[in-house]
Amino acid sequence: MNQQLVFERQVKPFFVGGLIRKILPYVLAIIASLAAAGLFIAAMGFDVWHAYVTILGTSFRTPNGFVQTLLKFVPLLLQALAFTVPLAAGKFNIGGEGQMIVGAIGATAIGILLKDLPAPVLLPLVILAGVGLGAFWGLIPGWLLYRYRVNEILSTVLLNFVSFQLLNYIATEVWADSAAGHPTTVPIAAAGQLPMLIGNPPLNAGIILALAVAAGIYIFTSRTVGGYELIATGANPRAAQVFGIDGRKLSLLALVLGGALAGLSGSIEIAGVQHRLIEGMQSNYLLLGIIIGLIAKGNNLAVPFVAFFIAVLEVGASAMQRTLMIPGEMVFIVEALVLLFVLLSDVIRRR
Amino acid sequence: MTNTAVLEMRGVCKAFDGLLALDHVDFRLGAGEIHGLLGGNGAGKTTLMNILYGLYRADAGEIILRGQKVDIRSPKDAIEHHIGMVHQHFLQVESFTVAENIVPGTPIKNILRLDLKEAAARIAALGEKFGLSIDPAARIEDLSMGARQRVEILKALYRGAQILILDEPTTNLTPQEVDSLFHIVRAMVREGMSVVFITHKLREVLAVCDRITVLRDGRNVLTLRRDDATEEEFVRAMVGENLDIRRSIIFSGRATADTPLSPRLKKEPNSPHSQGAGEAISGRTPVLQVEGLNVLEGGVPVVRQCSFNVRSAEIFGIAGVAGNGQLPLAEVVMGIRPATQGRVLVFGQDVAAIGTAGLLAMGVAYVPEDRLRDGFLPGANVAQNLILGSHRDAPYARGGFLDWKTIFRVSHDLIAQYNIRTAGPAETGGNLSGGNIQRVLIARAFARPARLLVAHNPTRGLDIPSTEFVYSKLLERKAHGDATLLISEDLDELLLLSDRIGVIYKGEIVGVLERGAFDRQALGRLMSGVRT
């Protein structure tokens, strides 16, 4: 085969069709899942078109809607990365919410205990406390896996429950806000809070932090030797070991990193949004993070885009519930269908 | 015998990611015939049969079965049309018994009470009929590769296969197992079945097939009765103009390797400075020293008192029947598993201390035996696979960061140089055929100058031109002064390339022969544990 022919037959179709081929299944999956969800909405007797407009449009119609979406986007992005980073090494971190909660506890504790420190010192400490405690919450299952081969799925899930009790104890016994009717702590010092990018509607600087971290994670996994070794371990731990990669150590590292990412989402919630520890603050970010990671197929470049899309759906869902009285759970169905259709498109493409 | 066609495939086309795998291929299978489907790696043999078995959908073309056009959309359809397929890599549940592996997927009378007695009796009867001796109650994990393959064949027979496709069935078998497979195939044809035998090994198709179809680059080259053509005609059809047969290493070597020379056997003493080697080689610096090596696996010795040296500019061959300790030996040498006793030195450094990563950094290359388990990342792309093990070093990495531009440039070169059939460096590795995966492993090992290469069955699954290429590379290394430890189950290969051959039996080096004293008979005796 001459060079021209090689290019025509092998190189060109790969690059020209590459991006379209990658994005097309997502677009089709979203259209298909919305169509399927439309059937449900119609069957329940609601106005389908109006529902679509609300789900997809709420984020973009008002400044408030857009800021709400960004505030959802930050924890979703970090939770998704907390899942995909260990996933690259073939490990499942199902402890994102626990790691987020202990991160939030760490941030709150520093924000209350060291309230007299000036902002340039206190704020980094608040953020780092969350990252550190989250990392520690990832270190426990990581070390159990490294040392005793304890299944990380089990240990990460179980540590979530421990974190719930810790939060309860701190919010009711240690720094309880007696005025609140719900387990809540007193607020952290103003010097420990993230500055606002926009005052009204309020958007804190956490999103810059989250995007910078997401960029860093993408560079780490796709451009560094360590990231390569992580992917090699996930792809075939045995072959990685044969070629000199210590997969067990990397798995430990990946779980610690995952914990740190989830911990960061906890400290941003405290320093940027809530300013205090509240029971139930983990919302259902863990589950959504896993869904985002799976829809993105573990690709850390795709994660922010998918996370933003899911944030749009989430904000649209609560609006739909408020204005149209359609149950917000409808959006869960859409999200689940997107995931199913994306996975399905893989199967179809392979044939 | 071949007058009536049970099966015809006409004008079959299939493309993957823009790469044409099959280009208007025709295939005609006669009733009661063993039909060899011959071709190099990526010639399209397996793709064609996967279409027949419903695993892929053809882009164009038709399938005519017993005179009727059929539409096969899934393996289930294929089974209903009495077509069975045995893949190169088996899909079996290791902890289940033979019967438990065979029965699922077939109609079961009572789902709540899985009664396998009747099934076991049928399996045993089928085995009896075709000479596939197997105990339906045996556990898969306890069976040899040959027996596991018989289970796969029984699986197809149990489902009523009349047409059986065997995809590279001899890849993991010993010569004895290959013979028994041929007996089974002949028995099946006597019972009226038709068999498609996919392989790249000419010797096998010539031994067992009635007719042979040769594919190359996804096109028909020729279909001939076995007796109507010479071996050379088939070789030429397979390799095209890519190989000068008269000047090739493989075909030149046959004569010399078969010539019996005076047997002069010497058992190498267990000393680090062995004088067992020939004068010329013994003077050179040892690159690899194995000293009194013992390895236990679950309390059982798998390597026993192994001692030998590999010197610069030497190819040291290890011969032996599969499973006599070759894998643990290779893995201890590469620092992948620890020695129980004794030590391995590479350039005078203890492997236990520097580890696999250290060895790779020193410029040691490794071609593992089990390419899928030990050497390949199916989910990663071709470029990522090509740098595995060299990914920490220049030019691929600098200061902890990977240089993808360089990696892709080098990958493009390697794909062209090693003739890897792929859409490009960014293609997912799992899409590659078995032989192409082996080429990736070979390209990876030869991509960087390595002063020591440990190669375990490096040409397994490779076609003739690729094997030729590997041989020329190995000889190039030798000329360049590099050392090679060549562990192989292919005796021809060892006789052709090695300066010395050590024979391993039950984990022990039972003898070392020098070039000039090579004797097939003596080696064979040593391989079966007979010492002289």
Boltz contact constraints between the chains, C-beta under 6 A:
constraints:
  - contact:
      token1: [A, 10]
      token2: [B, 19]
      max_distance: 6.0
  - contact:
      token1: [A, 10]
      token2: [B, 423]
      max_distance: 6.0
  - contact:
      token1: [A, 13]
      token2: [B, 18]
      max_distance: 6.0
  - contact:
      token1: [A, 14]
      token2: [B, 423]
      max_distance: 6.0
  - contact:
      token1: [A, 14]
      token2: [B, 424]
      max_distance: 6.0
  - contact:
      token1: [A, 223]
      token2: [B, 401]
      max_distance: 6.0
  - contact:
      token1: [A, 223]
      token2: [B, 402]
      max_distance: 6.0
  - contact:
      token1: [A, 224]
      token2: [B, 400]
      max_distance: 6.0
  - contact:
      token1: [A, 224]
      token2: [B, 401]
      max_distance: 6.0
  - contact:
      token1: [A, 225]
      token2: [B, 392]
      max_distance: 6.0
  - contact:
      token1: [A, 225]
      token2: [B, 397]
      max_distance: 6.0
  - contact:
      token1: [A, 225]
      token2: [B, 400]
      max_distance: 6.0
  - contact:
      token1: [A, 228]
      token2: [B, 391]
      max_distance: 6.0
  - contact:
      token1: [A, 228]
      token2: [B, 402]
      max_distance: 6.0
  - contact:
      token1: [A, 232]
      token2: [B, 377]
      max_distance: 6.0
  - contact:
      token1: [A, 235]
      token2: [B, 377]
      max_distance: 6.0
  - contact:
      token1: [A, 235]
      token2: [B, 379]
      max_distance: 6.0
  - contact:
      token1: [A, 235]
      token2: [B, 380]
      max_distance: 6.0
  - contact:
      token1: [A, 236]
      token2: [B, 377]
      max_distance: 6.0
  - contact:
      token1: [A, 238]
      token2: [B, 373]
      max_distance: 6.0
  - contact:
      token1: [A, 238]
      token2: [B, 374]
      max_distance: 6.0
  - contact:
      token1: [A, 239]
      token2: [B, 374]
      max_distance: 6.0
  - contact:
      token1: [A, 239]
      token2: [B, 375]
      max_distance: 6.0
  - contact:
      token1: [A, 239]
      token2: [B, 376]
      max_distance: 6.0
  - contact:
      token1: [A, 242]
      token2: [B, 336]
      max_distance: 6.0
  - contact:
      token1: [A, 242]
      token2: [B, 368]
      max_distance: 6.0
  - contact:
      token1: [A, 242]
      token2: [B, 374]
      max_distance: 6.0
  - contact:
      token1: [A, 243]
      token2: [B, 388]
      max_distance: 6.0
  - contact:
      token1: [A, 243]
      token2: [B, 389]
      max_distance: 6.0
  - contact:
      token1: [A, 244]
      token2: [B, 356]
      max_distance: 6.0
  - contact:
      token1: [A, 244]
      token2: [B, 357]
      max_distance: 6.0
  - contact:
      token1: [A, 244]
      token2: [B, 360]
      max_distance: 6.0
  - contact:
      token1: [A, 351]
      token2: [B, 57]
      max_distance: 6.0
